[in-house]
Amino acid sequence: EISMLLAESPLTLSGTVTEFQTVPRIQAQVRLPDGTLQLSGRWHPDRLVIDAAELALRGSRVQLSGDVSRNGKRTSQLTLRGVVEPADVHRLPLLQSLSIEPSQLRGPIAVGLRFNGDLHDWKSATIQGQLGADDVRVLEVPFTGLRLDIEQSQRTLRLGLPQARVAEGTCWGEATLEHGAGSTSYQLQLDLTNLQL
C-alpha cells in the first residue's frame, strides 16, 4: 500500500500482481478523498487487457473495459459506460483545474462510448457513443430528454442532437468537426423553437 499526494489531493494505492510466469494479473485500487478507482486486468507483452475498471465518486459511476496497446503496433479498443454527475469532476485530482462549477452544469449524464484506435492520435480513431440526460441544467437553463449522438471516423467527428426540450421549447442540432493536418474546421447547425428564458 502506498499513500501519496497528487495535485495536492491525498490518495492511497493498493494492489496485487499474480501469475508472473504466464500472463500477469493485476488487481489495483486507488482510494481518493471522495471515491475509489478499481482495476482488474492482465498484462500481455503487447497490450493491457482491462477486464473491469470502475471509478466511483459521490454521484458518479463509470465502468471501463477493453484492450490498451502497449507498443503502438495494434489499436486500443475501449468501452466506457456509466453515469457522471458534473459536480464530481472537480473531485478528480488531475481535473480540479478544469472543474465545472456546479452552477454551470447540474444533473446526472449517462455516458456510453466505444473507442477503437491509437490513444495518442484520438483524432484518427473510430468513436461511437451517446450522452443522455433526462433532466439537466446548463447555466440554469433546464434541458429534458437530452440525447447527444457521437460518431467519429476518417478524422471527422459528428455530434447529433435529435431533439430535446429546453426552457419550455425544443431544440435540435448537428455539429461536424474535421480534423485536418494542422487545424480543425467546424460546422454547426442549431434550431431553437419557443424558448422561454
Disulfide bonds with the S-S distance in Angstrom:
none
